[in-house]
């Protein structure tokens, strides 16, 4: 293990379930017992070998079998580039259809994650194919940061889509994205207003306390029933807020990443909160 990995792995355990399916299932069981739902993500992205993409698909099929046997009410999250998007959209769609069909037959819903803006068109096209084949069983992420999302949402609403609304974690140029926090928040709330008025079901995926309060206020004003939306948050981030939302009677689903490819994910979390590096260093020095 490299020095960087040794430094960051203690920190990574705050954000990931571990490296194995058993680790992920253990976390999902604990969350379920506490009243949370979960969405499990086998970490990986930008796969450039067909066999690696096929291996990821088989791993997801095995995960689905385990989840179905345990009846935890969990979802799975799929990234198009993890399942071979960079090898061709048709190849990726084939794997995604196989995994999604395997999940749906076992009563497990599937979330399609959004990645950087270069993949947005492909991700939307793939989602539409999957939603057409497995209606009501697939959810698509939409990034408030991207200026195009308002137009994308119009199409998704017309199709009765299930949407996971996020701020967007990828740095994008100002020509195509909102770059100031007040702009991103305003975009998020505009999109959420439409989702709660016109959408089928919505996941409000943020740790931003300002947005969460605004979302609760908006849902009250619109008399949105509890079953129309849930909050989604990342494992290890704002557990106090997660618990508070649950205590208020809201549905809360925790995003549970796991797998050997934990380092890129952890580095993204560190970029968002650089002071977590101090936690990792202190942990390493004490070990």
Secondary structure as UniProt FT lines:
FT   HELIX           3..15
FT   HELIX           21..34
FT   STRAND          37..42
FT   HELIX           50..70
FT   STRAND          75..79
FT   TURN            80..84
FT   HELIX           85..87
FT   HELIX           89..105
FT   TURN            106..107
FT   STRAND          110..113
FT   HELIX           117..119
FT   HELIX           120..133
FT   TURN            135..136
FT   STRAND          138..143
FT   TURN            144..145
FT   TURN            147..148
FT   HELIX           149..158
FT   TURN            159..160
FT   STRAND          162..166
FT   TURN            174..176
FT   HELIX           181..198
FT   STRAND          201..205
FT   HELIX           209..221
FT   TURN            222..223
FT   HELIX           226..228
FT   STRAND          229..234
FT   TURN            235..236
FT   HELIX           239..247
FT   TURN            248..249
FT   STRAND          252..258
FT   HELIX           262..272
FT   TURN            274..275
FT   HELIX           276..286
//
